[in-house]
Amino acid sequence: MELFALMVNSREAAIDDVIGFMDGLALKTECTSERVIQNAFYSGYECDTTVNNVFTYGLDGKVFLAALNFPGSWADGSLCVRFLNSIRRRIGHYKICLDQGFPQSGDAWNISVGPMNERSARRLHPGMCEYMLRVSNVCTSLRQSSKWGMRALQASFPRCKKCLPSDFKQRRLVLESIILTHNFRTDIVGRNQIKAVFDLEYGRYVNLAGYDRIGRYYLRPEDFNSDSDDNI
């Protein structure tokens, strides 16, 4: 974990305790004749029967924390609340970078970090605005790593695109097999975008060329010089 934190810090000096990147993934599953179970696994957002999962990727591109096989009707935030204590026991004083769909306050404070939304940015004290937005933009950049991890997982395993079994135990075996095979492949082959981006050579190129494709999503202090919530 200390090595992962040092790798993040070497790329983003404002962050010194992040060791992973979390994101949720909804996968389609077969319908079941059990009404209660079918109702729980039906997602109104996806308009389909789904199973919700949360994956945390390390700096080596492998999944080191995962919550599998939860009902599709549960949002990422409500799902994450159920295993916050388990995350705290495993990562100690380190933190996980995630997006705005996950909790960052309350029980999740000092465990998760992520970008703030525009409404919160408008309420910042002028003396703290520049610093807080700079940290928020760093988190916006870091959380892109979870998208690379999800892409590596789904692109390498077409099974994710087909409906998973309706049986709970069979579905869990399929999901565990995908994750373990992904980790094995990442470890043996060694080619992974997360690992490449946090390599020191890549960092030198970014610093020299000013290469930042997601800079347009950053929050800028001049855009939040009022505490009004208009036009949000």
Sequence and secondary structure as in RCSB ss.txt:
>XXXX:A:sequence
MELFALMVNSREAAIDDVIGFMDGLALKTECTSERVIQNAFYSGYECDTTVNNVFTYGLDGKVFLAALNFPGSWA
DGSLCVRFLNSIRRRIGHYKICLDQGFPQSGDAWNISVGPMNERSARRLHPGMCEYMLRVSNVCTSLRQSSKWGM
RALQASFPRCKKCLPSDFKQRRLVLESIILTHNFRTDIVGRNQIKAVFDLEYGRYVNLAGYDRIGRYYLRPEDFN
SDSDDNI
>XXXX:A:secstr
 HHHHHHHHHH TT  SEEEEEEEEEEEB   S HHHHHHHEETTTTEEEEEEEEEE TTS EEEEEEEEETTS 
HHHHHHTTHHHHHHHHTT EEE  TTS  SGGGTTTEE    HHHHHTS HHHHHHHHHHHHHHHHHTHHHHHHH
HHHHHH GGGGS B SSHHHHHHHHHHHHHHHHHHHHHH   HHHHHTSHHHHHHHHHHT  TTGGG   GGG  
    TT 
